[in-house]
Amino acid sequence: MGRTYFVEEGIGQYLTELSTKVKPYVTGLLIGQCSPQRDYVIRAVRTPPKEQQQEESVGPPKLASLDEEWITTHASQVSRMLPGGLLVLGVFMVATPELAKDGQNALRKLIFSVEKSLSKRRLWKLAEEEVSDRAALQICSTTKKVVCRTYDVQDPKSSAKPADWKYQSALTASWLALGCTVNVNIHIPLLATSPNHDLEKNTKNGLNRWSKQIEDSVFLINGQVKDEDTELLEGQKKLRGNTQPTTQFSDVKILTQLCQGASARSTATVQVCSGSINLRGAVKCRAYIHNNKPKVKEAIQALKRDIINTLSDRCEILFEDLILNEGPQKKNLEREYHVLPQRLFVPVAGSSVMLSDYKFGDEAAGEIQERFVEMLDQPVQAEDIHIAEDISTVDICPVTDSPSDTQQAQLTKATLLLKLQQNMGLVVAAAVAVLASIFSFNYFSD
Protein backbone atom coordinates (compact mmCIF):
# COMPACT_ATOMS: atom_id res chain seq x y z
CA MET A 1 0.00 0.00 0.00
CA GLY A 2 1.35 3.42 -0.98
CA ARG A 3 1.68 6.49 1.20
CA THR A 4 -1.07 9.07 1.69
CA TYR A 5 -0.41 12.78 1.34
CA PHE A 6 -2.79 15.16 3.10
CA VAL A 7 -2.51 18.44 1.25
CA GLU A 8 -3.49 21.98 2.22
CA GLU A 9 -6.57 22.86 0.16
CA GLY A 10 -5.09 26.13 -1.13
CA ILE A 11 -2.34 24.19 -2.94
CA GLY A 12 -4.92 22.83 -5.38
CA GLN A 13 -5.87 26.37 -6.40
CA TYR A 14 -2.20 27.35 -6.64
CA LEU A 15 -1.40 24.46 -8.98
CA THR A 16 -4.48 25.19 -11.09
CA GLU A 17 -3.33 28.79 -11.55
CA LEU A 18 0.13 27.60 -12.56
CA SER A 19 -1.39 25.29 -15.18
CA THR A 20 -2.82 28.31 -17.03
CA LYS A 21 0.69 29.75 -17.39
CA VAL A 22 2.45 26.59 -18.56
CA LYS A 23 4.74 27.10 -21.60
CA PRO A 24 5.23 24.12 -21.92
CA TYR A 25 5.93 23.11 -18.28
CA VAL A 26 6.67 24.46 -14.81
CA THR A 27 8.44 22.70 -11.94
CA GLY A 28 8.51 23.30 -8.22
CA LEU A 29 8.96 21.95 -4.70
CA LEU A 30 6.56 20.38 -2.24
CA ILE A 31 7.10 21.45 1.38
CA GLY A 32 5.72 19.54 4.33
CA GLN A 33 6.28 16.97 7.02
CA CYS A 34 6.68 13.20 7.17
CA SER A 35 5.25 11.01 9.88
CA PRO A 36 5.08 7.23 10.26
CA GLN A 37 1.35 7.13 9.47
CA ARG A 38 0.91 9.87 6.85
CA ASP A 39 2.59 12.82 5.19
CA TYR A 40 1.49 16.45 5.08
CA VAL A 41 2.04 18.96 2.27
CA ILE A 42 1.56 22.53 3.46
CA ARG A 43 3.03 24.47 0.51
CA ALA A 44 3.91 24.11 -3.16
CA VAL A 45 6.50 26.55 -4.53
CA ARG A 46 7.30 27.01 -8.21
CA THR A 47 10.91 27.14 -9.40
CA PRO A 48 11.88 30.79 -9.99
CA PRO A 49 12.22 31.51 -13.72
CA LYS A 50 15.69 32.32 -15.03
CA GLU A 51 16.12 35.48 -17.05
CA GLN A 52 17.42 33.66 -20.12
CA GLN A 53 14.32 31.42 -20.18
CA GLN A 54 12.28 34.38 -21.35
CA GLU A 55 14.54 34.75 -24.38
CA GLU A 56 14.46 31.10 -25.51
CA SER A 57 13.47 30.49 -29.12
CA VAL A 58 10.10 28.96 -29.80
CA GLY A 59 10.29 25.26 -30.60
CA PRO A 60 8.62 21.90 -29.97
CA PRO A 61 7.93 21.15 -26.28
CA LYS A 62 10.71 19.14 -24.63
CA LEU A 63 12.15 18.43 -21.18
CA ALA A 64 15.76 18.38 -22.34
CA SER A 65 16.07 22.03 -21.31
CA LEU A 66 15.18 21.22 -17.68
CA ASP A 67 17.83 22.96 -15.57
CA GLU A 68 18.59 20.45 -12.83
CA GLU A 69 21.24 22.59 -11.14
CA TRP A 70 18.91 25.61 -10.96
CA ILE A 71 16.16 23.51 -9.35
CA THR A 72 18.50 21.92 -6.76
CA THR A 73 19.95 25.34 -5.89
CA HIS A 74 16.41 26.61 -5.31
CA ALA A 75 15.74 23.61 -3.05
CA SER A 76 18.85 24.41 -0.98
CA GLN A 77 17.79 28.03 -0.57
CA VAL A 78 14.24 27.06 0.40
CA SER A 79 15.43 24.49 2.95
CA ARG A 80 17.16 27.30 4.88
CA MET A 81 13.80 29.05 5.24
CA LEU A 82 12.07 26.06 6.84
CA PRO A 83 11.83 25.74 10.63
CA GLY A 84 12.26 22.40 12.37
CA GLY A 85 9.82 19.69 11.30
CA LEU A 86 9.44 20.97 7.74
CA LEU A 87 11.42 19.74 4.77
CA VAL A 88 11.40 19.54 0.99
CA LEU A 89 9.02 16.63 0.65
CA GLY A 90 9.18 16.21 -3.11
CA VAL A 91 8.91 17.91 -6.49
CA PHE A 92 6.07 18.65 -8.86
CA MET A 93 5.63 19.34 -12.54
CA VAL A 94 2.70 20.87 -14.36
CA ALA A 95 3.12 20.05 -18.06
CA THR A 96 1.30 19.80 -21.37
CA PRO A 97 -0.02 16.39 -22.49
CA GLU A 98 2.87 16.04 -24.98
CA LEU A 99 5.32 15.86 -22.08
CA ALA A 100 3.36 13.40 -19.93
CA LYS A 101 5.36 10.39 -21.08
CA ASP A 102 8.77 11.84 -20.14
CA GLY A 103 7.54 13.76 -17.09
CA GLN A 104 7.85 10.96 -14.54
CA ASN A 105 11.44 10.12 -15.54
CA ALA A 106 12.37 13.79 -15.21
CA LEU A 107 10.73 13.99 -11.78
CA ARG A 108 12.52 10.87 -10.57
CA LYS A 109 15.86 12.35 -11.58
CA LEU A 110 15.02 15.62 -9.85
CA ILE A 111 14.01 13.92 -6.59
CA PHE A 112 17.36 12.19 -6.24
CA SER A 113 19.31 15.30 -7.28
CA VAL A 114 17.50 17.47 -4.75
CA GLU A 115 18.00 14.94 -1.94
CA LYS A 116 21.71 14.58 -2.77
CA SER A 117 22.15 18.36 -2.69
CA LEU A 118 20.31 18.74 0.63
CA SER A 119 22.02 15.81 2.36
CA LYS A 120 25.47 17.29 1.61
CA ARG A 121 24.65 20.33 3.73
CA ARG A 122 23.13 18.51 6.69
CA LEU A 123 25.06 17.90 9.89
CA TRP A 124 22.69 15.06 10.74
CA LYS A 125 21.54 11.86 9.03
CA LEU A 126 18.15 10.30 8.52
CA ALA A 127 17.44 7.68 11.18
CA GLU A 128 16.81 4.13 10.02
CA GLU A 129 13.15 4.21 11.02
CA GLU A 130 12.47 7.53 9.31
CA VAL A 131 10.34 7.88 6.21
CA SER A 132 12.64 8.26 3.20
CA ASP A 133 9.97 8.29 0.49
CA ARG A 134 9.70 11.53 -1.50
CA ALA A 135 6.80 12.59 -3.69
CA ALA A 136 6.77 13.13 -7.46
CA LEU A 137 3.60 14.95 -8.45
CA GLN A 138 2.65 15.29 -12.11
CA ILE A 139 -0.29 17.39 -13.30
CA CYS A 140 -1.60 17.67 -16.86
CA SER A 141 -2.19 21.33 -17.72
CA THR A 142 -5.07 20.42 -20.05
CA THR A 143 -7.01 17.68 -18.24
CA LYS A 144 -5.85 18.68 -14.71
CA LYS A 145 -5.25 14.99 -13.99
CA VAL A 146 -3.05 14.45 -10.90
CA VAL A 147 -0.61 11.54 -10.68
CA CYS A 148 1.37 11.13 -7.44
CA ARG A 149 4.14 8.59 -6.99
CA THR A 150 6.91 8.15 -4.44
CA TYR A 151 10.55 7.10 -4.59
CA ASP A 152 12.77 5.92 -1.74
CA VAL A 153 15.71 8.35 -1.78
CA GLN A 154 17.80 5.94 0.30
CA ASP A 155 17.63 3.40 -2.53
CA PRO A 156 19.17 4.61 -5.84
CA LYS A 157 17.39 1.77 -7.67
CA SER A 158 14.01 2.60 -6.16
CA SER A 159 11.04 2.20 -8.47
CA ALA A 160 7.88 4.30 -8.42
CA LYS A 161 5.13 3.48 -5.93
CA PRO A 162 1.59 4.89 -6.18
CA ALA A 163 0.48 7.40 -3.53
CA ASP A 164 -2.82 9.06 -2.61
CA TRP A 165 -3.14 12.85 -2.92
CA LYS A 166 -5.94 14.18 -0.69
CA TYR A 167 -6.86 17.83 -0.15
CA GLN A 168 -7.89 18.99 3.32
CA SER A 169 -8.95 22.39 4.60
CA ALA A 170 -7.20 24.08 7.55
CA LEU A 171 -4.55 21.35 7.55
CA THR A 172 -2.09 23.19 9.81
CA ALA A 173 -4.52 25.45 11.68
CA SER A 174 -3.73 23.82 15.03
CA TRP A 175 -0.31 22.29 14.63
CA LEU A 176 1.92 22.25 17.69
CA ALA A 177 4.96 24.48 18.11
CA LEU A 178 8.07 23.99 20.23
CA GLY A 179 10.58 26.75 20.86
CA CYS A 180 13.80 27.33 22.74
CA THR A 181 16.71 29.73 23.05
CA VAL A 182 20.14 28.16 22.75
CA ASN A 183 23.13 30.01 24.19
CA VAL A 184 26.05 29.38 21.89
CA ASN A 185 29.70 29.69 22.83
CA ILE A 186 31.64 27.46 20.46
CA HIS A 187 35.44 27.57 20.28
CA ILE A 188 36.81 26.06 17.05
CA PRO A 189 40.62 25.70 16.67
CA LEU A 190 42.17 26.50 13.29
CA LEU A 191 44.79 23.87 12.54
CA ALA A 192 48.15 25.16 11.33
CA THR A 193 48.13 22.43 8.67
CA SER A 194 44.87 23.70 7.17
CA PRO A 195 45.64 25.11 3.68
CA ASN A 196 45.01 28.86 3.36
CA HIS A 197 43.29 28.81 6.75
CA ASP A 198 40.12 27.24 5.31
CA LEU A 199 37.65 28.95 7.66
CA GLU A 200 34.54 27.37 6.19
CA LYS A 201 35.86 23.81 6.40
CA ASN A 202 37.17 24.31 9.94
CA THR A 203 33.87 25.86 11.01
CA LYS A 204 31.89 22.95 9.61
CA ASN A 205 34.14 20.46 11.42
CA GLY A 206 33.65 22.39 14.67
CA LEU A 207 29.88 22.51 14.17
CA ASN A 208 29.89 18.77 13.51
CA ARG A 209 31.37 18.17 16.95
CA TRP A 210 28.92 20.63 18.52
CA SER A 211 25.94 18.99 16.77
CA LYS A 212 26.79 15.69 18.46
CA GLN A 213 26.51 17.45 21.83
CA ILE A 214 23.05 18.70 20.85
CA GLU A 215 22.05 15.20 19.79
CA ASP A 216 23.09 13.85 23.19
CA SER A 217 21.42 16.62 25.22
CA VAL A 218 18.41 16.23 27.51
CA PHE A 219 15.29 18.17 26.50
CA LEU A 220 12.80 19.44 29.06
CA ILE A 221 9.35 20.11 27.56
CA ASN A 222 7.48 22.62 29.73
CA GLY A 223 9.89 21.77 32.54
CA GLN A 224 9.46 17.99 32.30
CA VAL A 225 11.50 15.10 30.93
CA LYS A 226 9.08 12.98 28.93
CA ASP A 227 9.46 9.43 27.67
CA GLU A 228 10.19 9.50 23.94
CA ASP A 229 7.48 6.99 23.06
CA THR A 230 4.67 8.81 24.84
CA GLU A 231 2.31 11.18 23.07
CA LEU A 232 3.37 14.80 23.13
CA LEU A 233 -0.13 15.90 24.15
CA GLU A 234 -0.59 13.29 26.86
CA GLY A 235 -2.48 14.91 29.72
CA GLN A 236 -3.35 17.98 27.65
CA LYS A 237 -6.57 18.94 25.95
CA LYS A 238 -6.47 18.59 22.19
CA LEU A 239 -8.09 21.33 20.12
CA ARG A 240 -10.73 19.70 17.94
CA GLY A 241 -12.78 21.07 15.11
CA ASN A 242 -10.83 24.31 15.10
CA THR A 243 -10.36 25.97 11.70
CA GLN A 244 -8.79 29.21 12.95
CA PRO A 245 -5.00 29.32 13.27
CA THR A 246 -4.06 28.72 16.90
CA THR A 247 -0.66 27.76 18.21
CA GLN A 248 -0.27 25.35 21.09
CA PHE A 249 3.25 26.29 22.18
CA SER A 250 5.68 24.25 24.27
CA ASP A 251 8.69 25.87 25.89
CA VAL A 252 11.80 23.69 25.77
CA LYS A 253 14.97 23.84 27.87
CA ILE A 254 18.14 22.02 26.88
CA LEU A 255 20.57 20.37 29.28
CA THR A 256 23.91 19.76 27.59
CA GLN A 257 26.36 17.26 29.03
CA LEU A 258 29.47 18.99 30.37
CA CYS A 259 31.70 15.97 30.02
CA GLN A 260 31.71 12.35 28.92
CA GLY A 261 30.33 9.63 31.12
CA ALA A 262 32.62 7.62 33.37
CA SER A 263 32.40 4.60 31.05
CA ALA A 264 33.60 6.53 27.97
CA ARG A 265 37.30 6.40 27.20
CA SER A 266 39.00 9.67 26.33
CA THR A 267 42.41 10.33 24.81
CA ALA A 268 44.31 13.61 24.72
CA THR A 269 45.22 15.04 21.30
CA VAL A 270 47.89 17.65 20.75
CA GLN A 271 47.27 19.82 17.68
CA VAL A 272 49.29 22.80 16.45
CA CYS A 273 46.87 25.65 15.76
CA SER A 274 47.19 28.94 13.90
CA GLY A 275 44.20 30.59 15.55
CA SER A 276 40.58 30.00 16.46
CA ILE A 277 37.00 30.79 15.54
CA ASN A 278 34.57 31.73 18.29
CA LEU A 279 30.82 31.64 17.73
CA ARG A 280 28.86 33.47 20.43
CA GLY A 281 25.26 34.47 20.92
CA ALA A 282 21.75 33.29 21.73
CA VAL A 283 19.82 31.74 18.83
CA LYS A 284 16.07 31.25 18.63
CA CYS A 285 14.93 27.83 17.49
CA ARG A 286 11.49 26.60 16.57
CA ALA A 287 9.86 23.41 15.34
CA TYR A 288 6.35 22.46 14.28
CA ILE A 289 4.68 19.10 14.56
CA HIS A 290 1.39 17.69 13.26
CA ASN A 291 -1.47 17.20 15.71
CA ASN A 292 -2.27 13.57 14.84
CA LYS A 293 -1.07 11.96 18.09
CA PRO A 294 2.58 13.04 17.69
CA LYS A 295 5.22 11.27 19.73
CA VAL A 296 7.65 13.12 21.99
CA LYS A 297 10.61 11.77 20.01
CA GLU A 298 9.21 13.25 16.77
CA ALA A 299 8.94 16.69 18.35
CA ILE A 300 12.39 16.58 19.98
CA GLN A 301 14.01 15.35 16.78
CA ALA A 302 12.43 18.22 14.82
CA LEU A 303 13.71 20.77 17.35
CA LYS A 304 17.20 19.24 17.50
CA ARG A 305 17.51 19.54 13.75
CA ASP A 306 16.34 23.13 13.80
CA ILE A 307 19.00 23.99 16.40
CA ILE A 308 21.72 22.39 14.29
CA ASN A 309 20.41 23.74 10.98
CA THR A 310 19.97 27.34 12.08
CA LEU A 311 23.58 27.78 13.19
CA SER A 312 25.00 25.85 10.24
CA ASP A 313 22.85 27.75 7.73
CA ARG A 314 23.73 31.20 9.00
CA CYS A 315 27.45 30.35 8.98
CA GLU A 316 27.03 29.27 5.34
CA ILE A 317 25.23 32.53 4.57
CA LEU A 318 28.03 34.52 6.24
CA PHE A 319 30.77 32.79 4.24
CA GLU A 320 28.82 33.25 1.00
CA ASP A 321 28.55 36.95 1.82
CA LEU A 322 32.27 37.18 2.56
CA ILE A 323 33.13 35.51 -0.74
CA LEU A 324 30.88 37.95 -2.63
CA ASN A 325 32.36 40.99 -0.88
CA GLU A 326 36.00 39.99 -0.32
CA GLY A 327 36.66 37.26 -2.87
CA PRO A 328 37.43 33.54 -2.31
CA GLN A 329 41.22 33.99 -2.07
CA LYS A 330 42.12 35.37 1.34
CA LYS A 331 45.55 34.14 2.41
CA ASN A 332 46.43 36.28 5.43
CA LEU A 333 44.66 35.34 8.62
CA GLU A 334 43.91 38.54 10.47
CA ARG A 335 41.74 39.33 13.46
CA GLU A 336 38.19 39.58 12.14
CA TYR A 337 34.89 40.31 13.79
CA HIS A 338 31.67 39.43 11.96
CA VAL A 339 28.01 39.52 12.85
CA LEU A 340 25.96 36.44 11.99
CA PRO A 341 22.67 37.09 10.21
CA GLN A 342 19.69 37.33 12.56
CA ARG A 343 16.76 34.97 12.35
CA LEU A 344 13.28 36.18 11.55
CA PHE A 345 9.89 34.52 11.23
CA VAL A 346 6.98 35.21 8.89
CA PRO A 347 3.44 33.78 9.30
CA VAL A 348 1.78 31.61 6.67
CA ALA A 349 -1.75 32.73 5.84
CA GLY A 350 -4.42 30.46 7.35
CA SER A 351 -1.86 28.44 9.29
CA SER A 352 -0.27 28.32 12.74
CA VAL A 353 3.09 27.62 11.06
CA MET A 354 5.67 30.36 10.49
CA LEU A 355 8.45 30.29 7.90
CA SER A 356 11.95 31.50 8.60
CA ASP A 357 14.72 33.56 7.02
CA TYR A 358 17.90 35.44 7.94
CA LYS A 359 18.90 39.07 7.58
CA PHE A 360 22.09 41.06 7.97
CA GLY A 361 21.88 44.31 9.92
CA ASP A 362 22.00 46.51 6.82
CA GLU A 363 19.25 44.64 4.94
CA ALA A 364 15.99 46.54 4.46
CA ALA A 365 12.55 44.98 4.81
CA GLY A 366 12.06 45.34 1.05
CA GLU A 367 14.96 42.96 0.36
CA ILE A 368 13.43 40.34 2.65
CA GLN A 369 10.04 40.75 0.98
CA GLU A 370 11.63 40.26 -2.45
CA ARG A 371 13.37 37.10 -1.26
CA PHE A 372 10.13 35.56 0.00
CA VAL A 373 8.44 36.25 -3.34
CA GLU A 374 11.37 34.83 -5.30
CA MET A 375 12.10 31.76 -3.16
CA LEU A 376 8.67 30.86 -1.74
CA ASP A 377 6.34 32.68 -4.13
CA GLN A 378 4.74 34.31 -1.09
CA PRO A 379 4.07 38.05 -0.68
CA VAL A 380 4.98 39.31 2.79
CA GLN A 381 3.93 42.50 4.55
CA ALA A 382 6.72 44.45 6.25
CA GLU A 383 4.79 44.48 9.55
CA ASP A 384 4.62 40.64 9.48
CA ILE A 385 8.40 40.26 9.60
CA HIS A 386 9.32 39.34 13.19
CA ILE A 387 13.02 39.51 14.07
CA ALA A 388 13.39 36.87 16.75
CA GLU A 389 16.78 37.45 18.33
CA ASP A 390 19.66 39.73 19.20
CA ILE A 391 22.99 39.78 17.41
CA SER A 392 25.27 36.71 17.38
CA THR A 393 28.93 37.06 16.43
CA VAL A 394 31.85 35.27 14.83
CA ASP A 395 35.28 36.21 16.16
CA ILE A 396 38.25 34.93 14.12
CA CYS A 397 41.39 35.13 16.25
CA PRO A 398 44.89 34.51 14.89
CA VAL A 399 47.73 33.48 17.18
CA THR A 400 49.99 36.50 17.65
CA ASP A 401 53.21 34.51 18.10
CA SER A 402 55.20 33.28 15.12
CA PRO A 403 54.34 29.72 14.01
CA SER A 404 57.58 28.28 15.43
CA ASP A 405 57.05 29.99 18.81
CA THR A 406 53.42 28.92 18.84
CA GLN A 407 54.22 25.30 18.11
CA GLN A 408 56.95 25.22 20.76
CA ALA A 409 54.72 26.84 23.39
CA GLN A 410 51.80 24.51 22.68
CA LEU A 411 53.94 21.38 22.64
CA THR A 412 55.73 22.38 25.86
CA LYS A 413 52.44 23.11 27.59
CA ALA A 414 50.92 19.85 26.34
CA THR A 415 53.97 17.87 27.51
CA LEU A 416 53.83 19.45 30.97
CA LEU A 417 50.11 18.72 31.27
CA LEU A 418 50.54 15.09 30.24
CA LYS A 419 53.41 14.62 32.69
CA LEU A 420 51.39 16.29 35.44
CA GLN A 421 48.46 13.99 34.74
CA GLN A 422 50.72 10.92 34.81
CA ASN A 423 52.40 12.04 38.07
CA MET A 424 49.05 12.88 39.63
CA GLY A 425 47.88 9.41 38.70
CA LEU A 426 50.88 7.84 40.44
CA VAL A 427 50.45 10.04 43.53
CA VAL A 428 46.75 9.22 43.81
CA ALA A 429 47.41 5.50 43.35
CA ALA A 430 50.11 5.55 46.04
CA ALA A 431 47.86 7.47 48.43
CA VAL A 432 45.02 5.01 47.92
CA ALA A 433 47.37 2.09 48.57
CA VAL A 434 48.67 3.68 51.81
CA LEU A 435 45.16 4.45 53.06
CA ALA A 436 44.04 0.93 52.24
CA SER A 437 46.91 -0.61 54.19
CA ILE A 438 46.28 1.67 57.24
CA PHE A 439 42.57 0.85 57.17
CA SER A 440 43.32 -2.86 56.88
CA PHE A 441 45.83 -2.72 59.80
CA ASN A 442 43.41 -0.82 62.07
CA TYR A 443 40.56 -3.16 61.19
CA PHE A 444 42.43 -6.30 62.09
CA SER A 445 43.99 -4.68 65.19
CA ASP A 446 40.55 -4.02 66.58
N, C-alpha and C positions, 0 to 999 in steps of 0.2 A: 504494500500500500504506500502511495506517495505522500509527500508532505502537504500540509494545508497552510496556505497563506491568507491571513486575515488582513484586509487592506483598507486603509482609511478611504471613506467614500469619496472625498474630494479628489483623490488620485485618478479616479475614473474620468471625471470631467477634465482634469488636466491632460490626460493622455488623449482624450477625444479632441481637445483643442489643438494639440500637437499634430494630430493626424490631418488636420485641414491645411497644415503648413508644410507637409512632407514634399521634398523635391530632391531625390526620390525616397529618402529615408532620413530618420533622425534617431540618434542613440542617446542613452542616458543611464543613470544609476538608480538603483532601488535602495532606500535607506530604511533600516528597521532593526528588529531584535529577534534573535533566535531563542527558543526555549525547547525543552525536551518534547513537549506535547504539540506545540504549534509555533508558527512564525508570524511576526507582525511587520507589515510594511506601512510606515507612517508618512513617507515622502517619496516622490519620484522627481528626479532632477535631470533635465536635458543636458547633454554635453554642450558647452559653450561653442558657438561657431567660430572658426578661424577666419581671419580677414581675407585670406587668399581664396577661401571657399566661395566667396561671393563673386570672384572673378573667373571661376572655372568655366570652360567652354561647354556648350550644351552638347550632350551626346546621349547614347543609350544608357538606361539605368544599370548600374553595376556597383558591387560592394568592394571591388578591388581598391577603390580610393579610401576605404575606411582607415582612418589614422589611429592606429592602435596606441602609439606612444602618447598622442594628445589625450586620448580617453583615459589611459592609466595615470597620466599626470593630473588630470582633473580629479580622479578618484583619490589620489594622495592628498590633494588640497582639501577635498571635502572631508576626508577622514579626520583632519585636524580640527574641523569645526563641529565634530560630534562629541557630546559628553559621554560619560561611561554608560555602558549598556546598549549604545547604538553603534551600528557598523554598516559598511556597504554590504548589503545583503544579496546583491545581484545586479544584473544589467538588463536593459530593455531596448527594444528596437521597434519603431513604428515604420513600416515600409509598404511600398506599393506591391500589388499581387505578383508582379514580375520577379520580385526579389525574394518571394516567400521560400523558394526551394533552397537558396543559399543562406538564408537568414539564420537558421539554427546553427549551422557550422560556424558562422561568423560570431554568434553569441557565445558559443562554447569556447572559442579561442579567446574572446575578450574576458570571460570569467576567469580563466586560468592566468591570463596576463595581469589582470587587476589584482588577483589574490597574491601573485608572486611579488608584485610591486609593493603591496601593503605589508606583506610579511617581512620584507627586508628591513622595514623601518621599525618594526615592533621590538620592544625589549622583553616581550613575553611570548609564550607559545600556546597554541590551542591545546587544551587538555584532551586526553584520550576520549573521555565521555562526551565531549562537546559536539554539537551539531556542526558538521563541515559541509553540508549541502548548500549550494548557492543557486539562486533562481536565474533562469533565462526566460524573459518574457517577450513574446513576439506578437505584434498586433498588426493586422492588415488595415491599411489606411482607407480602403474602399468598403470592405464588408464589416470592419470593426471586430472581426473574430479575434479572440484572445487565446493564445496557446502558451501555457506555462510548463516549463520542465526544469529539473534540477540536475546539477552535477556535483559530485563529491570532489572538492578541491584538494583533498589529501590523497586522491588517487588519480594520477595523470592519465590512466586508461579508462577512467570513469565514463560510462555510457549514460545517455539521457534517461531520466525517470519522470513519469507524469506527475504533476502537482495540481492541487485545486487552488483556484484564485477566487476568493470570496470578499466582496465589499461589505463594510460594516460602518455604520455611522458612529461618531463620537468614540472612536477606537481608543484614543489615549486621553480621554477627558479626565479620568481619575487614576492615571498611573501613579506609582509611588516614587518619591524622590529621596535620595540619601545625599547628605552633604557633609563636608568636613574641611577644616583648615589644617594644612600640613606645614609645620615650620621646617624649613630646609636650611641646612648648614653642611654642605658637602665639600670636602677637601679632596681634590684630585691631583696627584703628583704628575708632573710632566717629566717623563723619562729622558735622560740625556741622549739615549740612543735613538729617540724618535726623530725621523728625518724632518728637517725644516720645522720642528716644533709643531707637529700636526695637532692643532688644538681640537679640531672636530673629532678626530679619531680617539684622542685621549679622553675627551669629555664623554664620548659614548661608552668607552670602557668603564669610566668611573660611574656613569649612570647605570650601567649593567650591574655593577656590584651593589649600588644603592637599591636598585629594583628588587634584588633578592632579599634585602632587609625588609622592604615593604611587603613582599610575598609572605615572609615569615612573621609578620607583626600580628598582634592581637587587636581585634576590632570590637569596640563597645558600641552597641546600637542603643541609643537613648539610655546610656549608662549601664547597659547589661551585656554580659557575654552570653550569646545564644548558640545553641547547638546548630551546626550547619545544616542538618537534615530536617529541622523544624520549619514550619511555615513562618514567613516574615511577619505576617499579620496575626499570628497566634495570640489570642487574648485581646485583640483589638476589634473594633467594629468596622466591618467592610462597607464602603459606600456603594449602594446598589441603585440601579436605575437612574443614575445621575448623568445628565448629558451636558452639564456646564463644567468647564475646566476647573478642577479643584485639585490642589496638591496636598497629598498626605506626606509630610516631610519627616524624615528621621535624622536626628543629629548623631554623628558618628565621631568617636574619639579613637585615636590610634596609639597603641602601646608598642613601641619598637624595642626589640631586645638590645641591651647594651653590650652584651658579650655572648660568646658561644657557650653552650651548655657544657657541663663538666665532662660529659661523655665524648665530646667532639675533640679530636686531635688538632693542634695548631702548630704551625712551624713558622719561624721568623724568616723573613726575606729581606735582604739588603739590596736596595736599588739606588743607583746613582741618578739623581734628578737635576733638571735644569731650571725648575721652577714649579709653580702650582697654579691650579684653577680653583677658585672658591665660589661656590654658588650659595647665595644667602637670600632669605626672604620667607614670606608666608604665602603659600599658594592656595587658592580656593578650588576645591574639587567637588564634582557632582556626578551622580549617576541616577538613571531612571530604570525602573523595572515594571514589567506588566503586572496587572492585578489579578491574574488567574492563578491563585494559590502559589505565589512565588516562594521558593526556598531561600533560607538565609544565605546559603553558600552562593546562590546566583547573584544576590544583591551585593555581597561582599566582594565577589570576583569582579563585578562591574565597576565598583568603586576603586578597587585596587588598580585596575587597568587605567582608570581615568587619572589617578594619582601619577602613575608611571608615564602615561602618554602626555599629560599636560606639561611636565617638565622637559621631557625629551623633545616634544614638538616645538616648544618655544626656544630651546637651544638651537634646534635646526633653523628656525626662522631667523634667529640672531646671526648665525653663521652665513646664511644666505644673504642677509642684509649687508654683512661685512664684506662679502665677496663682491657684491654689486657696487659698494661704495669705495672699497679699498683695493680690490683686485685679489685674485687667488694666490699670487706669489708674495708672501710676506715673510722674509727670512730672518729679520732681527726680532728677537723676543724682547719686547719692552713692557714696562708696567702699563697695563690697560685697565680701564674701568668702564664697564658697559651696563646698561640697564636692560633687563629682559622685558620683552613685551608683556603687557598686562592682559589678564583674561577678562573677557566680557561675555554677557549672556543676552540673548534676544529671544522673546517668546514666539512660539508658533501659533498662528491663529487657530482657535477652536481646540487647543490642546493644552495639557498641563506641562508638556515638555518644552524645554528651552534649548536652543542651539547655542553654540559657542564660537568665539573667535578671539584673536589677539591683536592688540594695537600698541604701537610705539607712542611715546609721549607727544611727538609732534604730528601725529596723524589726526586729521579732522574727521568729524562724524560723516561727512560726505564720502570720504574714501572708504569707510567701513560699509556704508550703504551700497556703494558701487560694487564692493566685493561680494556682498550677500546676493545681489542681483546676478552677478556674473557666475559665481560658484554654485549657488543654491536656487537661483531663479526665484528669489523671494524678495519683494520690496520690504524695506524696513524703515520705520519712522525714527527720527533722531532721538525722540523722547523715550523710545523703547529700548535703547541701548544702555544696558546696565553694566558699568565697570565694577567688577566684583572684588578687587583687591588693591593693596598698596604696591609700591614698587619693589621688585626683586632685582638683585644685582649679580653680575659676574665680575670677579676681580681676578685678573691674570697677573701673577706675581713672578718675576724672574728672580733667580738667585743672584745676589749682588757680587759674590766672590767669583774669581775666575774659575773655570771648570776644574783645573787641577787642584786648586785649594778646596773647592767644594767637595770633590771626590774624596780627598784626603780627610777632610773634616768629618764627612759622613761615615766613611769606613772606620775611622778611629773611634767615633762615637758608638757605632754599631758593635765594634769589637769589645769596647769597654762594657757595654750593656750586656752582651752575651756572656762575658767573663763574670760579670756581677751576678747574673742569673745563675750561672753554674755554681759559683762560690756560695751564693745564698742557698742553693739547693743542698750543697754539702753541709753547710752550717745547720740548716733546719733538720736534715737527716740525723746529724750527730746529736743535736739537742733532743730529738725525739727518742733516740736510742738511750741517752743518759737518763731521761725522765722515766723511760720504761723500766730500766734496770733499778732505779731508786724505788719506784712504785712496787716492783716485784719484791725487792729486799724488805721493804717495810711491811708488805702484805704477809710474807712468810714469817717475819719476825714476830708479828702479832699472834 
